[in-house]
Amino acid sequence: MKFEKIVSKGISSNSYFIASSSEAVVIDPRRDVEIYLEYAQTHNVRITTIFDTHRNEDFVNGSPQLAYMTGAEIYHGHKLDFKYGNPVKEGDRFQLDDLEFGILETPGHTPESISITVKTDSDPENPIMVCTGDALFAGDVGRIDFYRDEKKQLEAANWLYNSLFNKLLKLKVGKPFFQMLKVFSMWPPAKLSGSRISTI
């Protein structure tokens, strides 16, 4: 497996390039997609799959451009209220050579939020990592204050609680997780550690 983390400095956003022996997945690509094409060339693989963990209001999505340039398929949560790729749901799996990418629905921050687990053929039962988007951070969790209505905020809080305690935190202890936002948050209560990687 080849793994690259791409940090977009200034907007505090991360994306990920994960490759098998012949194919690659890009998670939450940024707008300037040339870096993913360079990694694909370096590792001699084709980008075939793009995952967007959630809709972003402060991040220009590079998925359409990357799909246009590579022919890759885009996948996003099925609860998104508009469609630009292929909707996915809990339990969907994608096999790239010896790597399996699995979908966990982890709503809360947004209704359509998903997390992506990565497993290998050598241990098909346990993920070696999970990309959590904005659901779980090193030192904090996803915001729910975007919802104006107090009742909707409470509903989102319940979603997020379930996503964290009944899904993500039930993954095998010690597994690394990779979030989308890393360096800082403009939300005052945030306690992000600034860590680039943490474990569950």
LUMLOKE-987031 format. One record per atom (N, C-alpha, C): chain; atom name; y, z, x. Coordinates in pm, 1 decimal, padded with zeros to 6 digits. Layout:
% LUMLOKE-987031
kette,atom,yy,zz,xx
A,CA,Y,Z,X
...
***
This chain:
% LUMLOKE-987031
kette,atom,yy,zz,xx
A,N,-00119.3,00000.0,00083.1
A,CA,00000.0,00000.0,00000.0
A,C,00124.7,00000.0,00086.9
A,N,00221.9,-00081.5,00047.5
A,CA,00351.5,-00081.7,00114.9
A,C,00454.7,-00024.4,00018.9
A,N,00536.7,00065.9,00069.9
A,CA,00634.9,00133.8,-00014.7
A,C,00771.9,00130.9,00052.4
A,N,00871.5,00087.4,-00023.2
A,CA,01008.8,00086.2,00026.6
A,C,01099.1,00148.4,-00079.7
A,N,01189.0,00235.2,-00035.8
A,CA,01289.5,00294.1,-00124.1
A,C,01423.7,00232.3,-00091.7
A,N,01492.1,00181.4,-00192.0
A,CA,01621.1,00115.8,-00172.7
A,C,01728.4,00204.7,-00233.8
A,N,01818.8,00254.6,-00151.7
A,CA,01925.0,00344.3,-00196.4
A,C,02053.5,00265.1,-00214.3
A,N,02112.4,00274.5,-00331.9
A,CA,02242.7,00213.1,-00357.7
A,C,02348.6,00320.7,-00340.1
A,N,02406.4,00325.8,-00221.8
A,CA,02505.2,00429.0,-00191.5
A,C,02630.0,00407.3,-00276.7
A,N,02692.5,00516.4,-00313.7
A,CA,02814.6,00508.0,-00392.5
A,C,02790.5,00523.5,-00540.6
A,N,02677.3,00470.3,-00589.7
A,CA,02644.5,00490.7,-00731.1
A,C,02522.0,00580.8,-00745.5
A,N,02475.0,00632.3,-00633.3
A,CA,02368.7,00732.4,-00634.4
A,C,02244.3,00686.1,-00708.5
A,N,02202.3,00564.7,-00679.2
A,CA,02087.6,00508.4,-00750.4
A,C,01981.6,00461.5,-00652.1
A,N,01856.8,00481.5,-00688.9
A,CA,01744.1,00436.2,-00607.7
A,C,01658.5,00337.5,-00685.8
A,N,01601.5,00243.7,-00614.3
A,CA,01498.6,00157.0,-00671.0
A,C,01382.5,00154.1,-00572.8
A,N,01268.8,00099.5,-00618.4
A,CA,01147.3,00107.8,-00538.3
A,C,01073.0,-00024.9,-00535.8
A,N,01021.3,-00055.9,-00418.0
A,CA,00940.0,-00174.7,-00393.9
A,C,00802.8,-00124.7,-00352.3
A,N,00700.4,-00154.5,-00432.1
A,CA,00564.9,-00107.8,-00404.6
A,C,00472.5,-00228.7,-00405.9
A,N,00400.4,-00249.4,-00296.5
A,CA,00320.2,-00370.8,-00283.9
A,C,00174.2,-00339.4,-00255.2
A,N,00088.5,-00421.5,-00311.4
A,CA,-00053.6,-00422.5,-00278.4
A,C,-00073.0,-00523.4,-00166.0
A,N,-00192.3,-00575.3,-00150.9
A,CA,-00217.0,-00670.1,-00042.4
A,C,-00152.8,-00805.7,-00067.0
A,N,-00129.3,-00840.6,-00195.3
A,CA,-00075.3,-00973.9,-00222.5
A,C,00039.8,-00976.9,-00322.6
A,N,00058.5,-00867.7,-00399.6
A,CA,00161.2,-00866.0,-00502.8
A,C,00249.2,-00742.5,-00489.1
A,N,00367.3,-00749.2,-00551.7
A,CA,00460.5,-00637.1,-00544.4
A,C,00521.0,-00607.0,-00680.4
A,N,00551.3,-00479.4,-00699.2
A,CA,00624.0,-00428.2,-00815.4
A,C,00760.3,-00380.3,-00767.6
A,N,00863.4,-00406.3,-00845.8
A,CA,00995.7,-00349.1,-00820.3
A,C,01032.0,-00263.5,-00940.9
A,N,01075.0,-00140.9,-00914.3
A,CA,01111.8,-00047.3,-01020.2
A,C,01261.8,-00022.2,-01015.7
A,N,01328.5,-00043.2,-01128.6
A,CA,01472.9,-00022.7,-01144.8
A,C,01555.6,-00100.2,-01042.5
A,N,01537.6,-00231.9,-01033.7
A,CA,01612.7,-00309.1,-00933.2
A,C,01762.9,-00310.5,-00959.3
A,N,01837.4,-00308.6,-00850.5
A,CA,01983.0,-00317.3,-00860.6
A,C,02025.0,-00464.0,-00869.8
A,N,02155.5,-00485.9,-00888.1
A,CA,02204.7,-00620.8,-00915.5
A,C,02185.8,-00715.5,-00797.3
A,N,02217.4,-00670.5,-00675.4
A,CA,02202.9,-00757.7,-00558.3
A,C,02056.4,-00755.6,-00514.2
A,N,01982.2,-00854.0,-00561.2
A,CA,01835.9,-00851.4,-00552.0
A,C,01781.0,-00909.0,-00421.8
A,N,01867.5,-00956.6,-00334.8
A,CA,01818.7,-01021.2,-00212.4
A,C,01731.7,-00928.5,-00128.8
A,N,01760.8,-00798.7,-00132.4
A,CA,01684.1,-00704.6,-00050.4
A,C,01536.9,-00702.8,-00091.4
A,N,01507.6,-00719.5,-00219.2
A,CA,01367.8,-00721.9,-00265.1
A,C,01297.4,-00849.4,-00219.1
A,N,01371.9,-00959.4,-00218.3
A,CA,01315.8,-01085.4,-00168.9
A,C,01285.0,-01075.1,-00019.7
A,N,01371.9,-01005.3,00053.4
A,CA,01348.8,-00986.0,00197.1
A,C,01224.7,-00900.8,00221.1
A,N,01208.5,-00793.8,00144.1
A,CA,01089.1,-00710.1,00158.7
A,C,00962.6,-00789.1,00124.4
A,N,00970.4,-00871.5,00021.3
A,CA,00854.3,-00952.9,-00015.8
A,C,00815.5,-01047.1,00097.4
A,N,00915.4,-01105.1,00161.9
A,CA,00888.6,-01194.8,00274.2
A,C,00832.3,-01117.2,00392.7
A,N,00890.3,-01001.0,00420.3
A,CA,00843.6,-00918.1,00531.9
A,C,00697.4,-00878.2,00514.9
A,N,00660.5,-00841.0,00393.2
A,CA,00524.2,-00793.6,00367.2
A,C,00429.7,-00904.9,00321.6
A,N,00482.3,-01027.6,00313.9
A,CA,00402.0,-01144.2,00276.3
A,C,00332.9,-01124.7,00140.6
A,N,00413.5,-01086.3,00040.9
A,CA,00362.2,-01065.4,-00094.5
A,C,00453.7,-01135.4,-00195.1
A,N,00404.9,-01151.2,-00317.9
A,CA,00483.8,-01207.5,-00427.7
A,C,00526.0,-01095.5,-00522.1
A,N,00651.2,-01095.5,-00562.1
A,CA,00697.6,-01001.5,-00664.5
A,C,00654.6,-01056.2,-00800.3
A,N,00564.8,-00985.0,-00866.6
A,CA,00509.9,-01032.9,-00994.1
A,C,00547.2,-00944.7,-01112.5
A,N,00590.0,-00822.0,-01084.3
A,CA,00610.9,-00724.6,-01191.4
A,C,00737.9,-00644.3,-01166.1
A,N,00817.5,-00626.2,-01271.8
A,CA,00939.8,-00546.5,-01265.3
A,C,00935.1,-00443.2,-01377.0
A,N,00956.6,-00316.3,-01341.8
A,CA,00964.6,-00209.9,-01441.3
A,C,01106.5,-00154.1,-01445.9
A,N,01160.8,-00138.7,-01565.2
A,CA,01285.6,-00065.4,-01585.5
A,C,01251.3,00064.1,-01657.6
A,N,01280.6,00177.6,-01593.7
A,CA,01241.4,00306.1,-01651.4
A,C,01323.0,00343.2,-01774.5
A,N,01447.0,00293.7,-01782.9
A,CA,01530.6,00324.6,-01898.5
A,C,01657.1,00240.7,-01894.0
A,N,01727.1,00240.1,-02005.1
A,CA,01855.4,00171.2,-02012.4
A,C,01959.1,00252.1,-01934.7
A,N,02043.7,00182.7,-01858.7
A,CA,02147.9,00249.6,-01781.1
A,C,02285.5,00204.3,-01827.0
A,N,02375.7,00301.1,-01839.9
A,CA,02513.5,00269.8,-01877.5
A,C,02604.0,00260.4,-01755.1
A,N,02557.7,00312.4,-01641.9
A,CA,02641.4,00315.5,-01521.6
A,C,02577.1,00238.2,-01406.5
A,N,02492.1,00143.1,-01439.2
A,CA,02413.9,00073.2,-01337.4
A,C,02391.6,-00069.2,-01385.9
A,N,02430.1,-00168.3,-01303.8
A,CA,02411.1,-00308.2,-01341.7
A,C,02267.5,-00347.6,-01309.2
A,N,02193.5,-00380.7,-01410.9
A,CA,02051.0,-00408.5,-01400.0
A,C,02026.5,-00542.0,-01329.5
A,N,01942.5,-00538.6,-01225.1
A,CA,01909.9,-00660.5,-01152.6
A,C,01783.0,-00729.1,-01199.6
A,N,01717.3,-00673.2,-01300.5
A,CA,01588.3,-00727.4,-01344.0
A,C,01594.2,-00873.4,-01388.1
A,N,01689.5,-00912.2,-01474.6
A,CA,01692.4,-01053.4,-01516.3
A,C,01709.5,-01150.5,-01399.6
A,N,01796.3,-01115.1,-01304.8
A,CA,01818.0,-01202.5,-01189.1
A,C,01693.6,-01209.3,-01101.7
A,N,01630.9,-01094.1,-01077.6
A,CA,01510.9,-01091.7,-00994.0
A,C,01397.0,-01168.7,-01061.4
A,N,01383.5,-01154.3,-01192.4
A,CA,01280.5,-01229.2,-01265.2
A,C,01306.8,-01379.0,-01257.8
A,N,01432.6,-01417.5,-01269.3
A,CA,01469.8,-01559.0,-01261.8
A,C,01434.6,-01617.6,-01125.1
A,N,01455.2,-01539.9,-01019.7
A,CA,01434.0,-01589.9,-00884.2
A,C,01288.1,-01585.9,-00840.5
A,N,01206.5,-01504.1,-00905.4
A,CA,01067.7,-01486.2,-00860.4
A,C,00963.2,-01527.3,-00963.9
A,N,01002.8,-01538.4,-01089.3
A,CA,00905.7,-01563.1,-01195.2
A,C,00832.9,-01438.1,-01240.5
A,N,00876.5,-01321.1,-01191.9
A,CA,00812.1,-01194.7,-01228.8
A,C,00836.4,-01161.5,-01375.6
A,N,00746.2,-01083.1,-01432.2
A,CA,00760.6,-01034.3,-01569.2
A,C,00833.2,-00899.8,-01568.3
A,N,00922.8,-00880.6,-01665.5
A,CA,00996.2,-00755.1,-01681.4
A,C,00928.7,-00671.5,-01789.8
A,N,00916.5,-00540.6,-01763.2
A,CA,00860.0,-00448.3,-01861.7
A,C,00953.6,-00329.5,-01880.8
A,N,00973.4,-00288.6,-02005.6
A,CA,01057.7,-00173.1,-02038.0
A,C,00997.9,-00100.3,-02157.8
A,N,01045.7,00019.8,-02184.8
A,CA,00994.6,00098.8,-02296.0
A,C,01010.9,00029.3,-02430.2
A,N,00913.0,00047.9,-02517.3
A,CA,00912.9,-00025.6,-02644.7
A,C,01015.2,00027.8,-02744.5
A,N,01074.2,00144.3,-02718.0
A,CA,01173.1,00199.9,-02810.8
A,C,01315.5,00154.1,-02780.2
A,N,01330.2,00066.5,-02683.1
A,CA,01462.4,00011.1,-02654.1
A,C,01511.9,-00065.6,-02776.0
A,N,01641.8,-00047.2,-02811.2
A,CA,01692.2,-00109.3,-02934.2
A,C,01736.6,-00253.8,-02915.1
A,N,01712.2,-00309.9,-02798.3
A,CA,01728.0,-00453.5,-02776.8
A,C,01620.2,-00495.6,-02677.3
A,N,01586.9,-00622.4,-02674.0
A,CA,01474.8,-00667.9,-02592.0
A,C,01520.7,-00772.1,-02491.9
A,N,01484.5,-00753.4,-02365.8
A,CA,01509.8,-00854.2,-02262.6
A,C,01386.0,-00878.0,-02177.0
A,N,01280.9,-00801.2,-02202.8
A,CA,01155.8,-00816.4,-02129.5
A,C,01038.9,-00790.3,-02222.3
A,N,00931.8,-00737.2,-02167.3
A,CA,00810.7,-00708.6,-02243.6
A,C,00801.4,-00559.2,-02272.3
A,N,00795.1,-00518.1,-02398.1
A,CA,00784.4,-00375.3,-02430.3
A,C,00649.1,-00318.2,-02386.7
A,N,00651.7,-00195.7,-02334.1
A,CA,00528.7,-00125.9,-02295.8
A,C,00523.8,00008.6,-02366.3
A,N,00402.9,00063.7,-02374.6
A,CA,00384.6,00191.7,-02441.5
A,C,00289.0,00278.4,-02359.8
A,N,00277.9,00404.1,-02401.9
A,CA,00191.3,00501.5,-02336.2
A,C,00050.6,00445.7,-02316.9
A,N,00000.3,00457.8,-02193.7
A,CA,-00136.1,00416.5,-02165.1
A,C,-00151.6,00274.3,-02116.1
A,N,-00046.7,00193.2,-02125.9
A,CA,-00056.0,00057.1,-02072.1
A,C,-00079.8,00062.9,-01921.4
A,N,-00161.5,-00029.8,-01870.7
A,CA,-00195.7,-00030.9,-01728.3
A,C,-00178.5,-00171.1,-01671.9
A,N,-00142.5,-00175.5,-01544.4
A,CA,-00121.4,-00301.4,-01474.1
A,C,-00192.6,-00292.4,-01340.1
A,N,-00285.9,-00383.4,-01315.8
A,CA,-00364.7,-00382.7,-01192.8
A,C,-00311.2,-00485.5,-01095.2
A,N,-00274.8,-00440.5,-00976.5
A,CA,-00234.5,-00529.1,-00867.6
A,C,-00326.9,-00501.2,-00750.1
A,N,-00428.5,-00584.4,-00733.8
A,CA,-00528.2,-00563.4,-00628.2
A,C,-00585.9,-00422.6,-00640.6
A,N,-00567.9,-00336.9,-00538.7
A,CA,-00626.9,-00203.1,-00542.9
A,C,-00532.8,-00097.8,-00600.0
A,N,-00419.0,-00138.4,-00654.7
A,CA,-00322.8,-00044.4,-00712.5
A,C,-00319.4,-00058.9,-00864.1
A,N,-00312.8,00055.2,-00932.5
A,CA,-00297.1,00054.2,-01077.9
A,C,-00168.2,00126.4,-01114.7
A,N,-00084.5,00058.7,-01191.0
A,CA,00041.1,00115.4,-01239.4
A,C,00023.0,00150.2,-01386.9
A,N,00049.0,00276.9,-01421.0
A,CA,00029.5,00323.2,-01557.8
A,C,00159.9,00368.9,-01620.9
A,N,00168.9,00354.1,-01751.9
A,CA,00290.1,00388.4,-01825.0
A,C,00275.3,00523.9,-01893.4
A,N,00373.1,00612.1,-01869.3
A,CA,00390.4,00734.9,-01946.0
A,C,00521.0,00722.2,-02023.4
A,N,00517.8,00744.3,-02152.7
A,CA,00642.4,00749.3,-02228.3
A,C,00704.9,00886.9,-02207.2
A,N,00825.5,00889.6,-02149.3
A,CA,00892.5,01016.3,-02118.0
A,C,01034.2,01016.6,-02175.7
A,N,01046.9,01010.7,-02308.5
A,CA,01179.2,01008.0,-02370.2
A,C,01251.9,01141.1,-02356.6
A,N,01380.4,01134.8,-02380.5
A,CA,01466.1,01252.3,-02371.9
A,C,01603.3,01208.2,-02326.9
A,N,01612.2,01167.8,-02200.9
A,CA,01738.2,01113.5,-02148.9
A,C,01779.8,00992.0,-02231.1
A,N,01686.1,00904.7,-02257.9
A,CA,01701.6,00795.7,-02354.5
A,C,01571.3,00785.6,-02433.6
A,N,01575.5,00730.4,-02554.5
A,CA,01453.1,00726.2,-02635.6
A,C,01342.0,00641.5,-02575.2
A,N,01379.7,00537.4,-02499.4
A,CA,01278.9,00443.2,-02448.3
A,C,01233.2,00473.6,-02306.6
A,N,01277.0,00585.8,-02249.2
A,CA,01245.8,00616.8,-02109.1
A,C,01095.2,00616.4,-02082.4
A,N,01059.0,00557.4,-01969.9
A,CA,00919.9,00559.1,-01925.2
A,C,00913.6,00607.0,-01780.9
A,N,00799.1,00661.4,-01743.2
A,CA,00768.0,00691.4,-01603.9
A,C,00646.4,00608.1,-01566.2
A,N,00636.2,00576.6,-01437.7
A,CA,00528.3,00489.3,-01391.4
A,C,00443.7,00563.0,-01288.8
A,N,00315.3,00580.2,-01319.2
A,CA,00222.8,00639.9,-01223.4
A,C,00160.4,00530.5,-01137.6
A,N,00121.3,00568.3,-01016.8
A,CA,00055.3,00474.7,-00925.7
A,C,-00076.5,00536.9,-00880.9
A,N,-00185.2,00464.4,-00902.9
A,CA,-00317.8,00508.3,-00859.9
A,C,-00378.7,00404.0,-00767.4
A,N,-00476.1,00446.8,-00688.4
A,CA,-00548.2,00354.8,-00600.9
A,C,-00695.9,00352.6,-00639.5
A,N,-00765.1,00248.7,-00598.4
A,CA,-00908.5,00238.1,-00627.1
A,C,-00987.8,00351.6,-00563.7
A,N,-00936.2,00408.3,-00454.4
A,CA,-01008.2,00515.5,-00386.4
A,C,-01004.9,00646.8,-00465.5
A,N,-00907.8,00663.7,-00556.2
A,CA,-00899.8,00782.3,-00642.0
A,C,-00843.7,00739.9,-00777.5
A,N,-00925.5,00673.5,-00859.2
A,CA,-00875.8,00615.0,-00983.9
A,C,-00837.9,00716.0,-01091.3
A,N,-00873.6,00843.1,-01072.4
A,CA,-00844.0,00944.7,-01173.8
A,C,-00708.0,01010.5,-01154.5
A,N,-00660.4,01015.4,-01031.1
A,CA,-00539.2,01091.8,-01001.6
A,C,-00431.5,01003.0,-00940.3
A,N,-00309.6,01007.7,-00994.6
A,CA,-00201.6,00927.7,-00936.0
A,C,-00161.2,00980.2,-00799.1
A,N,-00124.2,00888.5,-00711.0
A,CA,-00074.0,00929.1,-00579.9
A,C,00076.7,00950.4,-00583.3
A,N,00143.0,00898.9,-00687.2
A,CA,00286.6,00919.9,-00703.1
A,C,00325.1,00882.8,-00844.9
A,N,00446.9,00922.0,-00882.8
A,CA,00500.9,00882.7,-01012.9
A,C,00650.4,00858.9,-00997.9
A,N,00698.6,00751.0,-01056.6
A,CA,00841.5,00720.1,-01058.8
A,C,00895.2,00763.1,-01194.6
A,N,00987.1,00859.0,-01194.2
A,CA,01027.7,00926.8,-01317.4
A,C,01159.6,00878.0,-01375.0
A,N,01222.7,00779.1,-01313.6
A,CA,01351.3,00733.5,-01365.6
A,C,01451.9,00846.7,-01368.7
A,N,01514.0,00868.6,-01485.2
A,CA,01608.8,00979.3,-01500.0
A,C,01551.7,01092.7,-01583.9
A,N,01419.6,01099.8,-01596.8
A,CA,01359.2,01209.1,-01673.5
A,C,01353.6,01337.7,-01592.0
A,N,01317.6,01326.2,-01464.9
A,CA,01297.7,01443.3,-01379.3
A,C,01360.2,01418.2,-01243.7
A,N,01440.3,01516.4,-01198.3
A,CA,01505.1,01508.9,-01068.0
A,C,01453.9,01621.5,-00978.3
A,N,01488.3,01613.9,-00851.0
A,CA,01463.9,01725.2,-00759.7
A,C,01574.3,01827.8,-00784.2
A,N,01547.3,01925.5,-00869.7
A,CA,01645.4,02029.1,-00898.2
A,C,01707.9,02020.8,-01035.7
A,N,01672.4,01923.3,-01115.7
A,CA,01731.6,01912.5,-01249.3
A,C,01649.0,01817.1,-01334.8
A,N,01694.9,01796.9,-01456.3
A,CA,01628.6,01705.3,-01549.2
A,C,01732.6,01611.2,-01608.3
A,N,01686.6,01512.5,-01683.9
A,CA,01776.5,01412.5,-01739.0
A,C,01875.9,01468.5,-01839.3
A,N,01991.7,01406.8,-01844.4
A,CA,02097.0,01447.2,-01937.8
A,C,02060.9,01407.0,-02080.8
A,N,02104.3,01489.0,-02175.3
A,CA,02089.0,01453.5,-02316.9
A,C,02222.8,01460.1,-02389.8
A,N,02331.1,01484.8,-02317.9
A,CA,02461.9,01500.5,-02382.9
A,C,02524.8,01367.0,-02421.2
A,N,02456.1,01256.6,-02395.0
A,CA,02507.7,01126.7,-02439.0
A,C,02506.6,01116.7,-02591.6
A,N,02416.3,01190.4,-02653.0
A,CA,02407.0,01186.1,-02798.9
A,C,02520.8,01267.4,-02858.7
A,N,02602.4,01205.0,-02943.8
A,CA,02720.0,01270.6,-03000.7
A,C,02681.4,01373.8,-03106.3
A,N,02580.3,01342.8,-03182.8
A,CA,02539.4,01427.6,-03293.4
A,C,02456.6,01545.7,-03243.3
A,N,02490.9,01667.4,-03286.5
A,CA,02420.8,01786.7,-03239.8
A,C,02272.8,01784.0,-03278.3
A,N,02243.6,01734.3,-03396.2
A,CA,02104.2,01724.2,-03439.5
A,C,02027.2,01628.0,-03350.0
A,N,02091.1,01518.6,-03311.9
A,CA,02026.5,01421.3,-03223.7
A,C,02005.0,01479.8,-03084.1
A,N,02101.2,01560.2,-03036.4
A,CA,02084.8,01625.6,-02906.3
A,C,01964.4,01719.1,-02907.8
A,N,01948.0,01792.8,-03017.0
A,CA,01833.4,01883.2,-03028.2
A,C,01702.5,01804.8,-03029.7
A,N,01702.7,01693.8,-03100.4
A,CA,01584.0,01608.6,-03103.4
A,C,01552.0,01555.7,-02964.0
A,N,01656.4,01511.9,-02891.4
A,CA,01636.9,01461.4,-02755.1
A,C,01587.3,01571.5,-02662.2
A,N,01637.9,01694.0,-02681.3
A,CA,01591.9,01807.2,-02600.1
A,C,01443.4,01832.5,-02623.0
A,N,01399.6,01821.3,-02746.8
A,CA,01257.1,01837.6,-02777.0
A,C,01174.0,01726.5,-02713.0
A,N,01225.1,01603.6,-02719.3
A,CA,01156.3,01492.2,-02653.1
A,C,01140.5,01520.6,-02504.4
A,N,01253.1,01561.9,-02442.2
A,CA,01252.7,01583.2,-02297.3
A,C,01158.3,01696.8,-02259.8
A,N,01160.2,01804.2,-02336.7
A,CA,01069.5,01916.1,-02310.6
A,C,00924.6,01867.9,-02311.2
A,N,00889.2,01790.6,-02412.3
A,CA,00753.0,01738.2,-02421.3
A,C,00720.3,01646.8,-02303.5
A,N,00816.3,01562.9,-02265.8
A,CA,00795.1,01471.7,-02152.6
A,C,00769.1,01548.2,-02024.1
A,N,00844.3,01656.2,-02004.2
A,CA,00832.0,01733.4,-01881.1
A,C,00705.9,01819.8,-01880.9
A,N,00691.1,01902.7,-01982.4
A,CA,00587.4,02005.8,-01978.3
A,C,00451.1,01957.9,-02027.5
A,N,00448.6,01855.1,-02108.1
A,CA,00319.9,01806.3,-02158.4
A,C,00272.7,01677.7,-02092.2
A,N,00357.6,01622.9,-02004.8
A,CA,00318.3,01499.6,-01935.6
A,C,00339.5,01511.2,-01784.7
A,N,00464.9,01506.8,-01740.2
A,CA,00491.7,01499.2,-01596.2
A,C,00440.8,01621.3,-01520.5
A,N,00468.4,01741.3,-01571.4
A,CA,00428.7,01861.4,-01498.5
A,C,00279.3,01890.6,-01510.0
A,N,00208.4,01813.2,-01590.2
A,CA,00063.0,01827.9,-01598.0
A,C,-00009.8,01736.0,-01500.6
A,N,00066.1,01653.4,-01430.7
A,CA,00003.8,01573.4,-01325.8
A,C,-00042.0,01665.9,-01214.4
A,N,-00138.8,01621.0,-01137.2
A,CA,-00197.6,01705.0,-01033.2
A,C,-00090.7,01758.7,-00938.6
A,N,-00094.1,01888.4,-00913.6
A,CA,00005.5,01953.9,-00828.6
A,C,00007.9,01890.3,-00690.0
A,N,00127.3,01872.3,-00637.4
A,CA,00143.9,01818.3,-00503.4
A,C,00172.7,01671.0,-00499.4
A,N,00171.5,01604.5,-00616.2
A,CA,00196.8,01460.9,-00617.7
A,C,00346.4,01434.0,-00604.1
A,N,00383.6,01339.1,-00518.2
A,CA,00525.8,01307.6,-00503.9
A,C,00579.3,01235.9,-00626.1
A,N,00705.3,01264.5,-00658.2
A,CA,00770.7,01187.8,-00762.9
A,C,00901.0,01131.6,-00709.5
A,N,00939.8,01019.2,-00763.8
A,CA,01056.8,00945.4,-00718.5
A,C,01145.6,00918.8,-00838.8
A,N,01267.9,00967.7,-00831.3
A,CA,01360.7,00953.6,-00942.4
A,C,01458.9,00841.6,-00914.9
A,N,01530.4,00801.6,-01018.0
A,CA,01626.4,00693.8,-00999.7
A,C,01754.5,00744.5,-00935.5
A,N,01813.5,00853.0,-00991.4
A,CA,01934.0,00910.7,-00932.9
A,C,01893.4,01015.6,-00831.7
A,N,01959.0,01015.3,-00714.0
A,CA,01914.4,01105.1,-00608.3
A,C,02025.5,01190.5,-00549.2
A,N,02133.4,01128.2,-00509.0
A,CA,02225.1,01193.8,-00417.5
A,C,02315.2,01294.3,-00486.3
A,N,02370.5,01258.5,-00599.9
A,CA,02461.1,01348.6,-00669.3
A,C,02465.2,01311.2,-00816.2
A,N,02526.9,01397.6,-00894.1
A,CA,02552.6,01365.1,-01033.9
A,C,02696.9,01397.7,-01064.5
A,N,02759.5,01317.3,-01150.9
A,CA,02896.6,01345.3,-01190.9
A,C,02901.3,01444.3,-01306.2
A,N,02784.5,01486.8,-01352.4
A,CA,02778.1,01583.4,-01461.4
A,C,02786.5,01722.6,-01401.1
A,N,02888.1,01804.8,-01434.3
A,CA,02911.2,01933.1,-01366.0
A,C,02792.7,02027.3,-01358.8
A,N,02711.3,02044.1,-01467.6
A,CA,02602.1,02141.5,-01455.8
A,C,02488.1,02098.6,-01364.8
A,N,02488.9,01974.2,-01318.9
A,CA,02374.6,01924.4,-01242.5
A,C,02352.8,02003.6,-01114.9
A,N,02227.8,02024.2,-01081.6
A,CA,02191.5,02097.9,-00960.7
A,C,02101.0,02012.0,-00873.3
A,N,02130.9,01884.3,-00864.9
A,CA,02046.8,01794.5,-00786.6
A,C,02046.1,01838.5,-00641.5
A,N,01928.8,01839.9,-00583.4
A,CA,01916.0,01891.2,-00447.9
A,C,01962.4,01792.7,-00342.8
A,N,01973.3,01663.7,-00379.2
A,CA,02004.8,01562.4,-00279.3
A,C,01881.1,01511.7,-00208.7
A,N,01765.4,01569.6,-00240.4
A,CA,01640.9,01527.2,-00177.4
A,C,01604.7,01386.2,-00219.0
A,N,01547.5,01311.7,-00125.6
A,CA,01502.7,01176.1,-00155.2
A,C,01361.7,01172.7,-00210.9
A,N,01290.5,01281.5,-00200.2
A,CA,01153.5,01288.2,-00251.5
A,C,01122.3,01433.9,-00281.4
A,N,01045.2,01456.5,-00384.3
A,CA,00998.1,01590.4,-00414.6
A,C,00856.4,01578.8,-00468.8
A,N,00796.5,01692.6,-00502.7
A,CA,00659.1,01690.8,-00551.8
A,C,00648.5,01767.3,-00682.4
A,N,00546.0,01733.1,-00757.7
A,CA,00515.8,01804.7,-00881.6
A,C,00407.3,01907.2,-00852.8
***
